[in-house]
């Protein structure tokens, strides 16, 4: 598989039972081999929504943390206010955004999981479409904010996907991305058990450096890179071991090596 930079040579850095990870010799981006199949990702979706429904308050707390990071970059003098979330799942971030942001925002979500889209429409009355980005037909410079939360690592045609996200973003608009952080202490400690590995679904593994390089290479201005521990681990809920693991996650966050990676970028006015 060719890397996003065009290079085809990579070094094996990690081996699982039926997969391995290679690091591009040119740009250092890590990718899964063999590449996860789209149909396997889509088949997983229904089970994923049923699991996430059980912990909606937790996901809402994570979404509020996301909003707090994004809110610092929202312009207050926008004539129009339009946000798109790509890969919105049950729509929890869209719900939190509509509750927390100033009035007047038009929010749209995209997801390929029909069950998640139905839930977002029925439970939160959100404007969510069952479409992929490339099929949505949005106009050039249509959105003030484009949110891509834990979706980018699933995208096979990464460069084309990001070019389309940039095309529909207004000049001066904000691109807000979150992905698992491969350069994190939990990834180092848990190895094959790290949730962010997910080799049956995740095509790419990002670090702050590789993600910044990709987004900057598209001509977007990277404004912020930050990590936090806003991820769910069932083992963190139980007894003394859970307390120790929660403490480890907190230390990871304080060191800037937590496993939830955020990037905020802006589309510059002159290109």
Secondary structure by P-SEA (a helix, b strand, c coil): ccccccccbbbbccccccbbbbcccccbbbbbcccccaaaaaaaaaaaaaaaaacaaaaaaaaaaaaaaacccccccccbbbbbbcccccaaaaaaaaaccccbbbbbbbbccaaaaaaaaaacccccccccccccccccccccbbbbccccccccaaaaaaaaaaaaccccbbbbbbcccccccccccccccccccccccccccccaaaaaaaaaaacccccccccccccccccccccaaaaaaaaaaaaaaaaccccbbbbbbbbcccc
